[in-house]
Amino acid sequence: MAPLRALLARSGMLAIPTESSYGLAVDPRSAVGVEAIYRVKSRERGKPLPVVAADLAQLAELGVDLEGEAIHRACRVWPAAFSVVVSIAQPLPASAGERTLAVRVPDHAELRTLLAMVGTALTATSANLSGEPPLLDPVQVAGLLAAEDAIAIDGGVLPGGAPSTLVKWAGTNWSVLREGRFSPSDVPTNRQGTGLAERRQRGGETMAIYGNLSGKSGVNAYELGPDFIRVEFKSGAIYLYTYESSGPANVEHMKDLAEKGRGLASFISQHPDVREGYVRP
């Protein structure tokens, strides 16, 4: 990964496989990198670039408001081909001077791994000349970038098809800015979604990986239900907390912390009624 990190640090470009086609990736904070994308694509300056991230922590590093309703709702379905326009603290080169940015945690395990290993979120605008179809073949992508300080990640020939859906939260519902692979109607309207991160089976239960924004949490994963939260700790132990065992207010607060990816382990350890309030087998 060192050559890729060095490339990004000097404002070079990656071509990365996404859910449908190859994307052009630079650090969203790099004005030089963003300008290179406009040049390669012959794209009109001033158009913002979408961004993909491995997790919420990478979005936080870009100044994304993790407390916004759009993020909370998107976290119930990410990773998904579902890009959401969210507020950011300060304009970035990738946001083209705006204080909003289209972001997603992609439904592509290899891409999420790559993002985690390079240590930063990246732009993911389609690899093509503006107005032409997105490139699916890594050989064609390498040709597009032949004159650039760039590396193409070979993900094979990609399937093509619709891009990610692009939406904005309009206060009571999603405003669809671009139709795509994911339907906004599939976003749960309550907390019975599985939350952010890679879904996996553990002991017959579907759990979501905890965001761990502090980087120090003892929580690995969680599952939300109408009247419970199930928490997997780093030790591998899984504990069930219900309205009956821990109290409705405590369980609802734990759900909030789980979705935000911060403070869950501390809350459990600091409140004896919660720490001892799990369901015994």
C-alpha positions in Angstrom: 0.0 0.0 0.0 2.9 2.4 0.5 3.2 3.2 -3.3 -0.5 4.0 -3.4 -0.4 6.2 -0.3 2.7 8.0 -1.7 0.8 8.6 -5.0 -2.2 10.1 -3.3 0.1 12.2 -1.0 1.7 13.9 -4.1 -1.8 14.5 -5.6 -1.6 11.6 -8.0 -4.7 9.6 -9.2 -6.0 6.1 -8.8 -8.5 4.3 -11.0 -10.6 2.2 -8.7 -13.3 -0.5 -9.3 -16.8 0.5 -8.0 -20.1 -1.3 -8.0 -20.7 -0.6 -11.7 -17.6 0.9 -13.4 -14.2 2.3 -12.8 -13.9 5.6 -10.9 -11.2 8.2 -10.8 -9.9 8.6 -7.2 -7.9 11.4 -5.6 -7.8 12.8 -2.1 -10.9 15.1 -1.9 -8.8 17.7 -0.1 -6.3 17.9 -2.9 -6.9 20.8 -5.3 -4.2 19.5 -7.6 -5.7 16.1 -7.7 -9.2 17.4 -8.3 -8.0 19.6 -11.1 -6.3 16.6 -12.7 -9.7 14.7 -12.8 -11.3 17.7 -14.5 -8.5 17.7 -17.1 -8.6 13.9 -17.7 -12.4 13.8 -18.1 -12.5 17.1 -20.0 -15.2 17.9 -17.4 -16.5 21.4 -16.7 -14.8 22.9 -13.7 -17.1 23.7 -10.7 -19.0 20.4 -10.8 -18.5 18.6 -7.5 -17.1 15.1 -7.3 -18.7 12.2 -5.4 -16.7 10.6 -2.6 -16.5 7.0 -1.2 -15.3 6.1 2.2 -14.5 2.9 4.1 -16.4 4.0 7.2 -17.8 6.9 9.2 -14.4 7.8 10.6 -13.1 8.6 7.1 -16.2 10.8 6.5 -15.6 12.6 9.8 -12.1 13.5 8.6 -13.6 15.4 5.7 -15.8 17.4 8.0 -19.0 15.5 7.3 -21.7 16.3 9.8 -22.3 12.8 11.3 -25.2 14.1 13.4 -27.3 14.9 10.4 -30.5 13.0 9.7 -29.3 12.0 6.2 -26.3 10.2 7.6 -28.3 8.5 10.3 -30.8 7.2 7.7 -28.1 6.2 5.2 -26.2 4.3 7.9 -29.2 1.9 8.0 -28.4 0.6 4.5 -24.7 1.4 3.8 -22.7 -0.2 2.4 -24.8 0.4 -0.7 -24.8 2.2 -4.1 -26.6 5.0 -2.3 -24.8 8.4 -2.4 -26.2 11.0 -0.1 -25.6 14.8 -0.2 -24.5 15.9 3.3 -23.2 19.0 5.0 -19.5 19.5 5.5 -17.7 21.9 7.9 -15.7 23.7 5.1 -15.7 23.6 1.3 -13.3 21.1 -0.2 -11.8 21.0 -3.7 -14.0 18.0 -4.4 -17.1 19.9 -3.3 -16.3 22.7 -5.8 -16.7 25.4 -3.2 -19.9 24.2 -1.7 -20.4 23.1 1.9 -22.1 19.9 0.8 -20.6 16.7 -0.5 -22.1 13.5 -2.0 -20.8 10.5 -0.1 -21.3 6.8 0.4 -19.9 3.7 1.9 -19.8 1.5 -1.3 -21.3 -1.9 -1.8 -17.9 -3.3 -3.0 -15.9 -5.1 -0.3 -12.6 -4.9 -2.2 -13.0 -1.1 -2.6 -13.8 -0.7 1.1 -10.7 -2.7 2.0 -8.6 -0.5 -0.3 -10.0 2.7 1.2 -9.2 1.4 4.7 -5.7 0.5 3.7 -4.8 3.8 2.0 -6.3 5.6 5.1 -8.6 8.1 3.4 -11.8 8.6 1.6 -11.4 9.2 -2.2 -13.3 10.7 -5.0 -15.1 8.2 -7.2 -16.3 10.0 -10.3 -16.6 7.7 -13.4 -13.5 7.0 -15.4 -14.4 8.4 -18.9 -14.5 11.5 -21.0 -17.5 13.6 -20.1 -20.5 12.6 -22.2 -19.1 9.1 -23.0 -20.0 5.8 -21.3 -18.1 4.9 -18.1 -15.1 2.5 -18.7 -15.5 -1.1 -17.5 -12.3 -2.6 -18.8 -9.0 -1.9 -16.9 -7.1 -1.9 -20.2 -9.2 1.0 -21.4 -8.8 2.8 -18.1 -5.0 2.4 -18.2 -5.1 4.1 -21.7 -7.2 7.0 -20.4 -4.5 7.6 -17.7 -1.4 6.9 -19.8 -0.1 10.4 -19.5 -0.9 10.9 -15.9 0.8 10.3 -12.5 -1.7 7.5 -11.9 -2.1 3.8 -11.0 -5.1 1.7 -12.2 -6.3 -0.9 -9.7 -7.2 -4.0 -11.8 -10.6 -5.2 -10.6 -11.3 -7.1 -13.9 -14.0 -6.2 -16.3 -16.8 -4.6 -14.3 -20.5 -5.3 -14.8 -21.6 -1.8 -15.8 -25.3 -0.8 -15.4 -26.8 2.0 -13.4 -24.6 4.3 -11.2 -25.2 4.8 -7.5 -28.4 6.5 -6.6 -27.9 10.2 -5.6 -30.3 11.6 -3.0 -30.7 14.5 -0.6 -32.7 14.4 2.6 -35.6 16.9 2.2 -36.8 16.9 5.8 -39.5 14.3 5.6 -38.3 12.1 2.6 -35.5 11.6 0.1 -35.3 13.9 -2.9 -33.8 11.8 -5.7 -31.3 13.8 -7.7 -30.2 10.9 -9.9 -31.9 7.5 -10.3 -29.6 4.6 -9.8 -29.0 1.1 -8.5 -30.6 1.5 -5.1 -34.1 2.5 -4.3 -34.6 5.1 -1.5 -37.8 3.1 -0.6 -35.4 0.4 0.7 -34.1 2.6 3.4 -35.8 1.6 6.7 -38.0 4.3 8.2 -37.3 3.0 11.8 -34.4 1.5 13.6 -34.9 -2.0 12.4 -32.2 -1.7 9.8 -28.9 -3.3 10.5 -26.9 -0.1 10.4 -23.7 0.9 8.8 -21.1 -1.5 7.6 -20.6 -4.8 6.3 -23.4 -7.2 7.1 -22.3 -10.6 8.3 -23.7 -13.7 9.9 -22.5 -14.5 13.4 -24.3 -17.4 15.3 -27.2 -17.1 12.9 -27.6 -13.4 13.6 -27.1 -10.5 11.2 -25.0 -7.9 12.7 -23.4 -4.6 11.6 -19.9 -3.5 12.3 -19.6 -0.7 14.8 -18.3 2.6 13.4 -15.7 3.0 16.2 -15.0 6.7 15.6 -12.7 6.9 18.6 -10.6 4.0 17.3 -10.5 2.6 20.9 -13.9 1.0 21.4 -14.4 -2.5 22.8 -17.4 -3.0 20.6 -17.1 -4.9 17.3 -20.7 -5.1 16.0 -24.3 -4.7 16.9 -27.9 -5.6 15.9 -30.9 -3.4 16.4 -34.5 -4.6 17.0 -37.7 -2.9 18.0 -37.1 -3.4 21.7 -33.5 -4.6 22.0 -29.9 -4.1 21.0 -27.4 -7.0 20.7 -23.8 -6.1 21.1 -20.7 -8.1 20.1 -17.5 -7.1 22.0 -13.9 -7.4 20.9 -13.6 -10.5 23.0 -16.2 -12.2 20.8 -18.8 -12.3 23.5 -22.3 -11.2 22.5 -24.7 -9.6 24.9 -28.4 -8.9 24.5 -30.0 -5.8 26.2 -33.7 -5.5 26.1 -36.4 -3.1 27.3 -37.2 -5.5 30.1 -33.6 -6.3 31.2 -32.0 -2.8 30.8 -34.9 -0.3 30.5 -36.4 1.3 27.4 -34.5 4.6 27.9 -31.2 2.9 28.2 -31.8 0.6 25.2 -32.9 3.6 23.0 -29.8 5.6 24.0 -27.6 2.6 23.2 -29.2 2.4 19.8 -28.3 6.0 19.2 -24.7 5.5 20.2 -24.4 2.4 18.1 -25.6 4.2 15.0 -23.3 7.1 15.7 -20.3 4.8 16.2 -19.1 6.5 19.3 -19.6 6.1 23.1 -21.4 2.7 23.3 -18.8 0.8 25.2 -18.2 3.7 27.6 -22.0 4.0 28.3 -22.3 0.3 29.1 -19.3 0.3 31.4 -20.2 3.5 33.3 -23.8 2.5 34.0 -24.1 -0.6 36.3 -27.8 -1.0 35.5 -26.8 -1.5 31.9 -23.5 -3.3 32.5 -25.3 -5.9 34.5 -28.6 -5.6 32.6 -28.0 -8.0 29.8 -30.2 -11.1 29.3 -28.8 -14.1 31.0 -29.0 -17.4 29.0 
